[in-house]
Each structure stands twice: as C-alpha cells, then as structure tokens.
Amino acid sequence: MHIAIAGNIGSGKTTLTALLAKHFKWEPHFESVDDNPYLHSFYDDMMRWSFNLQIYFLNNRFRQIIKIRESGMNVIQDRTIYEDAHIFAPNLHEMNLMTTRDFDNYRSLFDLMVSFIQPPDLLIYLRATVPTLVRQIQKRGRDYEESIRLDYLKSLNERYEKWMDSYTAGKKLVVNVDTINFAEKPEDLGLIIDKINAELHGLF
C-alpha cells in the first residue's frame, strides 16, 4: 500500500509522515531536503536554479515510487511527484522564474514518467493558511528558507487548492492544519488516524 502526504512548504508533511509511519508500522520515505544539492542555490537565485531543482525532485521522486512499488511494503511518502508538476514548476514558470523552454521540457519528462507509475492508494493533503505556514517555517529554522517570500507561499497555496479540487486519481483526505495540531496533541493525531482507517478500510 502506498500512502502519500501533500502540502505546501511548512505544512507539516515530514512530521505527519513520521508519526503515521510509527503508528501504522509503515515504511517512511522522506523528501530529500538536507542532502539536496540545489536548494540553497535555488533560494539565492530562483531563476538560475529553478529548472535544475525541479529536475532533481522529479528524478528523486520517480525513483522513490519505483522502489515503493517494487518493495511490496506499506509505505508512506513525504510529498508526491504530482506536486512538482502541478504546483511548483508551473508556479515558477508563471512568476518568470523558469523559462517556457525549460518548463515545456520539464512537463514532457513528467508526462513520460507518470505514464509508468500508479497514483497513491490514499493522498493526504495538509491544508494551511500562509500565516500558519510562516509560523511553522520559522519554528524549524532552516536558514535557506528565511528568504521565502509571502507572495510565493500564497501563490503555491492557490495552486494546491486548484489541484486538490481537480484530483481524481485516487482517494484523498484533507487535513486542516490551522485547526488541528497533530504534532503536539495526541488526540488530534488520533482523529487523523481514524479518518485514514475509514478511507482505507471503511471503518467508521
């Protein structure tokens, strides 16, 4: 079984991935952040490094999905391959931070890759307003994220909402991060666990 968590920067994907992996005894697959060779450069000069970063993520996530399906294990994945193509890359293109030539090249490669994979059995979307995202980004204190612009987060949020409205590839569960604190309140985590069980096994 393949569970995936989607959400904007700072929405709590990594935290929830770890908590659910521990509870359900699922194998966690985390997003490559600390060892990403492009992130620092990207936040310093988005236009120069946007294509490189997106190709890195695309390659990394495609390899993850292949490994997940080949493993035969129950896996929970931190961020999906779809977010890069539906949210991040088009957003960079619209902001003139990725050229049309690079964007078209990226989309062509993405379309080819997704023709070889299956969507997750359940997609969990962490919905959060910009103030919540900013608060959680500041809380974790990654130096390269200090330069993230508010309009950038807002634009990403708008794209996430449009994507989730049109997502029909499989089951989905929306969690409102503004009103639920799964990181610090066990009862809030319990609510999410109950909803996941209901989606996967029909338990109410």
CYANA upper distance limits for C-alpha pairs under 8 A (distance plus 0.5 A):
  1 MET  CA     72 GLY  CA      8.13
  1 MET  CA     73 MET  CA      7.11
  1 MET  CA     74 ASN  CA      5.00
  1 MET  CA     75 VAL  CA      6.71
  1 MET  CA    120 PRO  CA      8.36
  1 MET  CA    121 ASP  CA      6.91
  2 HIS  CA     68 ILE  CA      7.78
  2 HIS  CA     69 ARG  CA      8.41
  2 HIS  CA     74 ASN  CA      6.49
  2 HIS  CA     75 VAL  CA      5.55
  2 HIS  CA     76 ILE  CA      6.50
  2 HIS  CA     77 GLN  CA      8.03
  2 HIS  CA    120 PRO  CA      5.56
  2 HIS  CA    121 ASP  CA      5.88
  2 HIS  CA    122 LEU  CA      7.50
  3 ILE  CA     74 ASN  CA      8.38
  3 ILE  CA     75 VAL  CA      6.63
  3 ILE  CA     76 ILE  CA      5.05
  3 ILE  CA     77 GLN  CA      6.67
  3 ILE  CA    120 PRO  CA      6.08
  3 ILE  CA    121 ASP  CA      6.35
  3 ILE  CA    122 LEU  CA      5.52
  3 ILE  CA    123 LEU  CA      6.61
  3 ILE  CA    124 ILE  CA      8.14
  4 ALA  CA     76 ILE  CA      5.98
  4 ALA  CA     77 GLN  CA      5.05
  4 ALA  CA     78 ASP  CA      6.70
  4 ALA  CA     79 ARG  CA      6.86
  4 ALA  CA     80 THR  CA      6.84
  4 ALA  CA    120 PRO  CA      6.64
  4 ALA  CA    122 LEU  CA      6.94
  4 ALA  CA    123 LEU  CA      5.51
  4 ALA  CA    124 ILE  CA      6.66
  5 ILE  CA     13 LYS  CA      6.55
  5 ILE  CA     17 THR  CA      7.65
  5 ILE  CA     76 ILE  CA      8.03
  5 ILE  CA     77 GLN  CA      6.66
  5 ILE  CA     78 ASP  CA      5.84
  5 ILE  CA     79 ARG  CA      5.73
  5 ILE  CA     80 THR  CA      7.44
  5 ILE  CA    123 LEU  CA      6.40
  5 ILE  CA    124 ILE  CA      5.21
  5 ILE  CA    125 TYR  CA      6.44
  5 ILE  CA    126 LEU  CA      7.88
  6 ALA  CA     13 LYS  CA      7.28
  6 ALA  CA     78 ASP  CA      7.62
  6 ALA  CA     79 ARG  CA      5.32
  6 ALA  CA     80 THR  CA      6.71
  6 ALA  CA     83 GLU  CA      7.83
  6 ALA  CA    123 LEU  CA      7.53
  6 ALA  CA    124 ILE  CA      6.52
  6 ALA  CA    125 TYR  CA      5.26
  6 ALA  CA    126 LEU  CA      6.72
  7 GLY  CA     11 SER  CA      6.32
  7 GLY  CA     12 GLY  CA      8.28
  7 GLY  CA     13 LYS  CA      7.10
  7 GLY  CA     79 ARG  CA      7.61
  7 GLY  CA    125 TYR  CA      6.12
  7 GLY  CA    126 LEU  CA      5.40
  7 GLY  CA    127 ARG  CA      7.01
  7 GLY  CA    160 TYR  CA      7.90
  8 ASN  CA    126 LEU  CA      8.11
  8 ASN  CA    127 ARG  CA      8.28
  8 ASN  CA    128 ALA  CA      8.22
  8 ASN  CA    133 LEU  CA      8.22
  8 ASN  CA    153 LEU  CA      8.08
  8 ASN  CA    156 LEU  CA      7.37
  8 ASN  CA    157 ASN  CA      7.08
  8 ASN  CA    160 TYR  CA      8.00
  9 ILE  CA    133 LEU  CA      7.33
  9 ILE  CA    137 ILE  CA      8.02
  9 ILE  CA    153 LEU  CA      8.08
 10 GLY  CA    133 LEU  CA      5.42
 10 GLY  CA    134 VAL  CA      7.62
 10 GLY  CA    136 GLN  CA      5.99
 10 GLY  CA    137 ILE  CA      5.55
 11 SER  CA    126 LEU  CA      6.61
 11 SER  CA    127 ARG  CA      7.65
 11 SER  CA    128 ALA  CA      6.69
 11 SER  CA    132 THR  CA      8.23
 11 SER  CA    133 LEU  CA      6.27
 11 SER  CA    136 GLN  CA      7.76
 11 SER  CA    177 VAL  CA      7.49
 12 GLY  CA     16 LEU  CA      6.66
 12 GLY  CA    126 LEU  CA      7.89
 12 GLY  CA    136 GLN  CA      8.35
 13 LYS  CA     17 THR  CA      6.47
 13 LYS  CA     78 ASP  CA      6.41
 13 LYS  CA     79 ARG  CA      7.57
 13 LYS  CA    126 LEU  CA      7.77
 14 THR  CA     18 ALA  CA      6.76
 14 THR  CA     30 PHE  CA      7.23
 14 THR  CA     31 GLU  CA      8.27
 14 THR  CA     78 ASP  CA      6.38
 15 THR  CA     19 LEU  CA      6.81
 15 THR  CA    183 ALA  CA      7.26
 16 LEU  CA     20 LEU  CA      6.48
 16 LEU  CA    182 PHE  CA      7.82
 16 LEU  CA    183 ALA  CA      7.75
 17 THR  CA     21 ALA  CA      6.47
 17 THR  CA     28 PRO  CA      7.07
 17 THR  CA     30 PHE  CA      8.23
 17 THR  CA     76 ILE  CA      6.94
 17 THR  CA     77 GLN  CA      7.41
 17 THR  CA     78 ASP  CA      6.58
 18 ALA  CA     22 LYS  CA      6.72
 18 ALA  CA     28 PRO  CA      7.20
 19 LEU  CA     23 HIS  CA      6.79
 20 LEU  CA     24 PHE  CA      6.40
 20 LEU  CA     25 LYS  CA      8.28
 20 LEU  CA     26 TRP  CA      7.88
 20 LEU  CA     76 ILE  CA      8.39
 20 LEU  CA    193 ILE  CA      8.18
 21 ALA  CA     25 LYS  CA      5.77
 21 ALA  CA     26 TRP  CA      4.94
 21 ALA  CA     27 GLU  CA      6.58
 21 ALA  CA     28 PRO  CA      6.28
 21 ALA  CA     75 VAL  CA      8.44
 21 ALA  CA     76 ILE  CA      7.15
 22 LYS  CA     26 TRP  CA      7.33
 26 TRP  CA     73 MET  CA      8.28
 26 TRP  CA     74 ASN  CA      5.76
 26 TRP  CA     75 VAL  CA      5.71
 26 TRP  CA     76 ILE  CA      6.77
 27 GLU  CA     73 MET  CA      7.71
 27 GLU  CA     74 ASN  CA      6.68
 27 GLU  CA     75 VAL  CA      5.08
 27 GLU  CA     76 ILE  CA      6.64
 28 PRO  CA     75 VAL  CA      6.33
 28 PRO  CA     76 ILE  CA      5.50
 28 PRO  CA     77 GLN  CA      6.51
 28 PRO  CA     78 ASP  CA      8.17
 29 HIS  CA     64 GLN  CA      8.04
 29 HIS  CA     75 VAL  CA      7.58
 29 HIS  CA     76 ILE  CA      6.66
 29 HIS  CA     77 GLN  CA      5.21
 29 HIS  CA     78 ASP  CA      6.57
 30 PHE  CA     77 GLN  CA      6.64
 30 PHE  CA     78 ASP  CA      5.35
 30 PHE  CA     79 ARG  CA      8.33
 31 GLU  CA     77 GLN  CA      8.30
 31 GLU  CA     78 ASP  CA      5.97
 31 GLU  CA     79 ARG  CA      7.03
 32 SER  CA     36 ASN  CA      6.38
 32 SER  CA     57 PHE  CA      8.47
 32 SER  CA     60 ASN  CA      8.18
 33 VAL  CA     39 LEU  CA      8.07
 38 TYR  CA     42 PHE  CA      6.40
 38 TYR  CA     49 TRP  CA      7.61
 38 TYR  CA     52 ASN  CA      7.68
 38 TYR  CA     53 LEU  CA      6.11
 39 LEU  CA     43 TYR  CA      6.86
 39 LEU  CA     53 LEU  CA      7.44
 39 LEU  CA    144 TYR  CA      8.13
 40 HIS  CA     44 ASP  CA      6.88
 40 HIS  CA    144 TYR  CA      6.17
 41 SER  CA     45 ASP  CA      6.60
 41 SER  CA     46 MET  CA      8.13
 41 SER  CA     49 TRP  CA      7.09
 42 PHE  CA     46 MET  CA      5.15
 42 PHE  CA     47 MET  CA      8.22
 42 PHE  CA     48 ARG  CA      7.81
 42 PHE  CA     49 TRP  CA      5.46
 42 PHE  CA     50 SER  CA      6.69
 42 PHE  CA     53 LEU  CA      7.54
 43 TYR  CA    144 TYR  CA      6.96
 43 TYR  CA    145 GLU  CA      7.80
 43 TYR  CA    147 SER  CA      7.31
 43 TYR  CA    148 ILE  CA      7.80
 45 ASP  CA     49 TRP  CA      6.92
 46 MET  CA     50 SER  CA      5.84
 46 MET  CA     97 LEU  CA      6.60
 47 MET  CA     96 ASN  CA      8.07
 47 MET  CA     97 LEU  CA      4.76
 47 MET  CA     98 MET  CA      6.37
 48 ARG  CA     97 LEU  CA      8.33
 49 TRP  CA     53 LEU  CA      6.58
 50 SER  CA     54 GLN  CA      6.72
 50 SER  CA     89 ALA  CA      8.49
 50 SER  CA     92 LEU  CA      7.70
 50 SER  CA     97 LEU  CA      7.23
 50 SER  CA     98 MET  CA      6.55
 51 PHE  CA     55 ILE  CA      6.64
 51 PHE  CA     98 MET  CA      6.98
 51 PHE  CA    102 ASP  CA      6.91
 51 PHE  CA    103 PHE  CA      8.04
 51 PHE  CA    106 TYR  CA      8.21
 52 ASN  CA     56 TYR  CA      6.68
 53 LEU  CA     57 PHE  CA      6.82
 54 GLN  CA     58 LEU  CA      6.53
 54 GLN  CA     84 ASP  CA      7.33
 54 GLN  CA     88 PHE  CA      8.44
 54 GLN  CA     89 ALA  CA      7.22
 54 GLN  CA    106 TYR  CA      8.40
 55 ILE  CA     59 ASN  CA      6.55
 55 ILE  CA    106 TYR  CA      7.60
 56 TYR  CA     60 ASN  CA      6.56
 57 PHE  CA     61 ARG  CA      6.49
 57 PHE  CA     81 ILE  CA      8.42
 57 PHE  CA     84 ASP  CA      7.95
 58 LEU  CA     62 PHE  CA      6.53
 58 LEU  CA     81 ILE  CA      6.89
 58 LEU  CA     84 ASP  CA      7.57
 58 LEU  CA    110 PHE  CA      7.83
 59 ASN  CA     63 ARG  CA      6.73
 60 ASN  CA     64 GLN  CA      6.78
 61 ARG  CA     65 ILE  CA      6.71
 61 ARG  CA     80 THR  CA      7.56
 61 ARG  CA     81 ILE  CA      6.11
 62 PHE  CA     66 ILE  CA      6.85
 62 PHE  CA     81 ILE  CA      7.32
 62 PHE  CA    113 MET  CA      7.64
 63 ARG  CA     67 LYS  CA      6.74
 64 GLN  CA     68 ILE  CA      6.59
 65 ILE  CA     69 ARG  CA      6.74
 65 ILE  CA    117 ILE  CA      7.85
 66 ILE  CA     70 GLU  CA      6.64
 66 ILE  CA    117 ILE  CA      7.98
 67 LYS  CA     71 SER  CA      6.41
 68 ILE  CA     72 GLY  CA      7.39
 68 ILE  CA     73 MET  CA      7.55
 68 ILE  CA     75 VAL  CA      7.15
 69 ARG  CA     73 MET  CA      8.31
 79 ARG  CA     83 GLU  CA      7.79
 80 THR  CA     84 ASP  CA      8.13
 81 ILE  CA     85 ALA  CA      7.73
 82 TYR  CA     86 HIS  CA      6.46
 82 TYR  CA     87 ILE  CA      8.46
 83 GLU  CA     87 ILE  CA      5.69
 83 GLU  CA     88 PHE  CA      7.05
 83 GLU  CA    160 TYR  CA      8.50
 84 ASP  CA     88 PHE  CA      5.37
 84 ASP  CA     89 ALA  CA      6.26
 85 ALA  CA     89 ALA  CA      6.01
 85 ALA  CA     90 PRO  CA      7.29
 85 ALA  CA    107 ARG  CA      7.34
 85 ALA  CA    110 PHE  CA      7.49
 86 HIS  CA     90 PRO  CA      6.96
 86 HIS  CA    159 ARG  CA      7.97
 86 HIS  CA    163 TRP  CA      7.31
 87 ILE  CA     91 ASN  CA      6.46
 87 ILE  CA    156 LEU  CA      6.77
 87 ILE  CA    159 ARG  CA      6.03
 87 ILE  CA    160 TYR  CA      6.83
 87 ILE  CA    163 TRP  CA      8.21
 88 PHE  CA     92 LEU  CA      6.70
 88 PHE  CA    156 LEU  CA      7.50
 89 ALA  CA     93 HIS  CA      6.73
 89 ALA  CA     98 MET  CA      8.21
 89 ALA  CA    103 PHE  CA      7.45
 90 PRO  CA     94 GLU  CA      6.55
 90 PRO  CA    103 PHE  CA      7.87
 91 ASN  CA     95 MET  CA      6.68
 91 ASN  CA    155 SER  CA      7.68
 91 ASN  CA    156 LEU  CA      7.37
 91 ASN  CA    159 ARG  CA      8.33
 92 LEU  CA     96 ASN  CA      6.78
 92 LEU  CA     97 LEU  CA      5.41
 92 LEU  CA     98 MET  CA      5.91
 93 HIS  CA     97 LEU  CA      6.13
 93 HIS  CA     98 MET  CA      5.01
 93 HIS  CA     99 THR  CA      6.72
 93 HIS  CA    100 THR  CA      7.23
 93 HIS  CA    103 PHE  CA      7.06
 94 GLU  CA     98 MET  CA      8.34
 98 MET  CA    102 ASP  CA      6.98
 98 MET  CA    103 PHE  CA      6.92
 99 THR  CA    103 PHE  CA      6.61
100 THR  CA    104 ASP  CA      6.47
101 ARG  CA    105 ASN  CA      6.76
102 ASP  CA    106 TYR  CA      6.58
103 PHE  CA    107 ARG  CA      6.62
104 ASP  CA    108 SER  CA      6.64
105 ASN  CA    109 LEU  CA      6.89
106 TYR  CA    110 PHE  CA      6.67
107 ARG  CA    111 ASP  CA      6.53
108 SER  CA    112 LEU  CA      6.85
109 LEU  CA    113 MET  CA      6.76
110 PHE  CA    114 VAL  CA      6.69
111 ASP  CA    115 SER  CA      6.94
112 LEU  CA    116 PHE  CA      7.83
113 MET  CA    117 ILE  CA      7.59
114 VAL  CA    118 GLN  CA      7.99
119 PRO  CA    169 ALA  CA      6.81
119 PRO  CA    170 GLY  CA      7.25
120 PRO  CA    170 GLY  CA      7.45
121 ASP  CA    170 GLY  CA      6.80
121 ASP  CA    171 LYS  CA      6.96
122 LEU  CA    170 GLY  CA      7.00
122 LEU  CA    171 LYS  CA      5.40
122 LEU  CA    172 LYS  CA      6.00
122 LEU  CA    173 LEU  CA      7.92
122 LEU  CA    199 GLU  CA      8.28
122 LEU  CA    200 LEU  CA      8.04
123 LEU  CA    170 GLY  CA      7.88
123 LEU  CA    171 LYS  CA      6.70
123 LEU  CA    172 LYS  CA      5.03
123 LEU  CA    173 LEU  CA      6.71
124 ILE  CA    172 LYS  CA      6.21
124 ILE  CA    173 LEU  CA      5.23
124 ILE  CA    174 VAL  CA      6.39
124 ILE  CA    175 VAL  CA      7.71
125 TYR  CA    164 MET  CA      8.40
125 TYR  CA    172 LYS  CA      7.78
125 TYR  CA    173 LEU  CA      6.61
125 TYR  CA    174 VAL  CA      5.29
125 TYR  CA    175 VAL  CA      6.57
126 LEU  CA    174 VAL  CA      6.64
126 LEU  CA    175 VAL  CA      5.47
126 LEU  CA    176 ASN  CA      6.65
126 LEU  CA    177 VAL  CA      6.67
127 ARG  CA    174 VAL  CA      7.31
127 ARG  CA    175 VAL  CA      6.44
127 ARG  CA    176 ASN  CA      5.43
127 ARG  CA    177 VAL  CA      6.24
127 ARG  CA    178 ASP  CA      8.18
128 ALA  CA    132 THR  CA      6.59
128 ALA  CA    133 LEU  CA      6.94
128 ALA  CA    176 ASN  CA      6.73
128 ALA  CA    177 VAL  CA      5.66
128 ALA  CA    178 ASP  CA      6.13
129 THR  CA    133 LEU  CA      6.89
129 THR  CA    157 ASN  CA      8.17
129 THR  CA    178 ASP  CA      7.40
130 VAL  CA    134 VAL  CA      6.58
130 VAL  CA    150 LEU  CA      7.89
130 VAL  CA    153 LEU  CA      6.99
130 VAL  CA    154 LYS  CA      6.75
130 VAL  CA    157 ASN  CA      8.26
131 PRO  CA    135 ARG  CA      6.64
132 THR  CA    136 GLN  CA      6.75
132 THR  CA    177 VAL  CA      8.32
132 THR  CA    178 ASP  CA      6.94
133 LEU  CA    137 ILE  CA      6.52
134 VAL  CA    138 GLN  CA      6.58
135 ARG  CA    139 LYS  CA      6.64
136 GLN  CA    140 ARG  CA      6.95
137 ILE  CA    141 GLY  CA      7.02
137 ILE  CA    142 ARG  CA      8.09
137 ILE  CA    145 GLU  CA      7.87
138 GLN  CA    142 ARG  CA      8.16
138 GLN  CA    146 GLU  CA      8.14
141 GLY  CA    145 GLU  CA      8.23
141 GLY  CA    146 GLU  CA      8.39
142 ARG  CA    146 GLU  CA      7.56
148 ILE  CA    152 TYR  CA      7.50
148 ILE  CA    153 LEU  CA      8.11
149 ARG  CA    153 LEU  CA      7.13
150 LEU  CA    154 LYS  CA      6.65
151 ASP  CA    155 SER  CA      6.49
152 TYR  CA    156 LEU  CA      6.75
153 LEU  CA    157 ASN  CA      6.65
154 LYS  CA    158 GLU  CA      6.86
155 SER  CA    159 ARG  CA      6.95
156 LEU  CA    160 TYR  CA      6.68
157 ASN  CA    161 GLU  CA      6.83
158 GLU  CA    162 LYS  CA      6.94
159 ARG  CA    163 TRP  CA      6.56
160 TYR  CA    164 MET  CA      6.61
161 GLU  CA    165 ASP  CA      6.66
162 LYS  CA    166 SER  CA      6.95
163 TRP  CA    167 TYR  CA      6.44
171 LYS  CA    199 GLU  CA      7.90
173 LEU  CA    195 LYS  CA      8.29
173 LEU  CA    196 ILE  CA      8.09
173 LEU  CA    199 GLU  CA      8.34
175 VAL  CA    180 ILE  CA      8.29
175 VAL  CA    192 ILE  CA      8.08
176 ASN  CA    180 ILE  CA      6.78
177 VAL  CA    181 ASN  CA      7.17
180 ILE  CA    188 ASP  CA      6.42
181 ASN  CA    185 LYS  CA      6.25
181 ASN  CA    188 ASP  CA      6.47
181 ASN  CA    189 LEU  CA      8.00
182 PHE  CA    186 PRO  CA      6.98
182 PHE  CA    187 GLU  CA      8.20
182 PHE  CA    188 ASP  CA      5.49
182 PHE  CA    189 LEU  CA      4.92
183 ALA  CA    189 LEU  CA      7.90
185 LYS  CA    189 LEU  CA      7.08
186 PRO  CA    190 GLY  CA      6.56
187 GLU  CA    191 LEU  CA      6.93
188 ASP  CA    192 ILE  CA      7.21
189 LEU  CA    193 ILE  CA      6.77
190 GLY  CA    194 ASP  CA      6.66
191 LEU  CA    195 LYS  CA      6.86
192 ILE  CA    196 ILE  CA      6.68
193 ILE  CA    197 ASN  CA      6.72
194 ASP  CA    198 ALA  CA      6.74
194 ASP  CA    203 LEU  CA      8.49
194 ASP  CA    204 PHE  CA      8.29
195 LYS  CA    199 GLU  CA      6.74
196 ILE  CA    200 LEU  CA      6.59
197 ASN  CA    201 HIS  CA      5.98
197 ASN  CA    202 GLY  CA      7.28
197 ASN  CA    203 LEU  CA      6.43
198 ALA  CA    202 GLY  CA      4.88
198 ALA  CA    203 LEU  CA      4.80
198 ALA  CA    204 PHE  CA      6.06
199 GLU  CA    203 LEU  CA      8.11
